[in-house]
């Protein structure tokens, strides 16, 4: 009896000891695990901020969708596998499709819900809702995708969003991002990520073993903080007109491979339009197939290249305005001086030909700009070569060439090239062509008409001409205008504080250049007079055509100008790759764009078809 | 025959009340009633949220089962065990027949067939079989022990037990067949069979376990269902694995552990209420007690089981006849074995064998069986006190 009782006591004692171990010693840990069991944190996605033009017209918005997501914790073992398998088959995939998807995501980002299908349609939503009980761990979750009410309009400046790139995952994590968030990857989407980003909220809910919310439901809540609206300086009307004009010129030319254009407010640097052709649909990166993305990335027409800020071209005759400013500013040319400008000149035993060997006679600077004489500027180049210092390089840089303009598309901008002795030494071949390692007279000659090694981007030319238009101030072009809240109240001004600096040109000199540019668009011998000559006085344009020789054979067509000539409110720079002559391809596009902004009928623009 | 204590003043109300409890072991009765009442309460609080349209589904049924069990308990008190022993083999035959019918026709739940449908009543013959086995084997041993050598005795008992245990195992219900074995072993032990038999038996068991779990599967013969193997081995290495068995075990431990010293109360026991703890009204009801009432509540429950087992052993000692002593031994073993294995399984130190916790787990047949067992024990205790001087 006593031995039996002892055995029973010992066994019950073992149970009690085990209870003590679990409840008293391990109690804290198990309490945490019980809490972890019943608490689930549900992320409530915050919409990304909208992007609008200067008047509030939406360029990009966020649209609410329902994604089909899986909670990996509730889909373990054979049971979870069966659920995923059934769902795969029901949605028309091969049986292991979702299982593989969940596994892959689990490897990269454990514990995070896995998106199985994006942007579910009503049929799928109904299917899932009706089978809630049979599909534990599967649910529909509100998410937001980018919507583009204007289609591909402004694609390059807007940029696009996408998953966090693997190589910068660490940076984003430091800034408080979760691995599966969507971020701005290009354009202002990337530039103004800090304002556009919505901060996801979360809800802590109590759930049962099937993951259903029970009892008190929401235990704690941090509401999502939607991203702020970014208002750009873009004028949608001008943007649309510019894009249409570029497309039209590229298509009509038959030879063109693309085009870029920039429209600025010359007084403030506000970007009114910025376009590149060919273009793309920004939504491709978020919801397009990987094949579509691949096509964008590898297409030989390079649709992702923003030619307005990253396309580098010889400036050609548009550069003559800068050569003119340099000549005046550094005393190479005295106002009123007449220079013989024949069809070609011989300098240092080399014959340099002017465009079409046209003899313009003896002319002054303004006429040289009007008729775009080459030999006039060769003479200037010769004077600059013989002179101490580097006036052409110096004045190019004063006008902002050879370096980024500082537009708020930091990652996409190219610097162009202002050639100098250092450049020549860096790039010459000392073995076969040692003489080319020095700055030679021909280099100055070529540079004076924007050829040779000179490379510029449309945005650089727009900024340079803005300085001519606004009285000599180099502005920083800006796309971002303000961050506004839901009611349109400005919360942060993005314009003020942008750097400006003086080019350092006297008003007297500047006026001469401006007269030349005005005559180039309106004078009897003006290269762009066929395009702009018929415009009313109030809309009188001043500017310069350019026809850039390039290795591909067919010239790039340029036009850079501003209007109205007396009180400039708009500056335009356009390049049509392999578009032929500037007056024929680029100037009409510029005219149409200016018309859209100043409000004249684009029909009044001439076609520019003239034999020169 | 001497005057029985229970036969005084039979006429008066007070007398009738006295006679109803006269000679009864009030410790055993009180503890069994206390645990049964607590069990009904636990079933109520554990299952309130299980069936939203009928929160009282399990509770109301468990009340009915307990009341039926109590009626049966007091009915058993009037039984003449001596006379009934003449029908032992009839009872045995009925049990085998019932188990056979269940195996062929019975209704099933979760892959095992345990019930027989009698109109609205679903009976689980294997449960009542526990009492029948104890009775039959006790009778068998008492009848034959003087005419057989001990080895043949043990073998005979093993055979008589193995038949129903085997059928139950095929249902499959491993837990109940183990209870049968525990009953038979206890009776043989109390009957004084040599210790060598138990050693041999233990060796055989170990060999069979090795064969069934490891050797036979290796050559492609699977005696146990996969879930049974899983259950039997899960407690050895618990871990993060979410297969059903380990999940159950982990959730049970989390429920118990999170109860701490004083528990989270019926409304705060999220492991139970939110359904993380499976089978919380049947096999894992002990974990519910531990989660809701902590070490204090679970410890008190274990103490009550100690009272029940202790009094059952006291009754066994004081039994009036050898047959009654052996029956008491079998029933004591039955209760103790189920308590140990069930609680052991809840706290994660025993394999999951699907054995319910006496007086606590939800279920008609098993509630009835345990209360009938208490009735038989009380009856034996009553006669022991009444007929013979107590010799401890």
Interface residues (C-beta under 8 A of the other chain):
Chain A: X1 X4 X5 X8 X9 X11 X12 X14 X15 X16 X18 X19 X20 X22 X23 X24 X26 X27 X29 X30 X31 X33 X34 X37 X38 X76 X77 X78 X206 X207 X208 X209 X210 X214 X215
Chain B: X242 X243 X244 X251 X253 X254 X255 X256 X257 X258 X259 X260 X261 X270 X271 X273 X274 X275 X276 X278 X290 X294 X295 X298 X299 X302 X305 X306 X309 X310 X313 X317 X336 X340 X343 X344 X347 X348 X349 X392
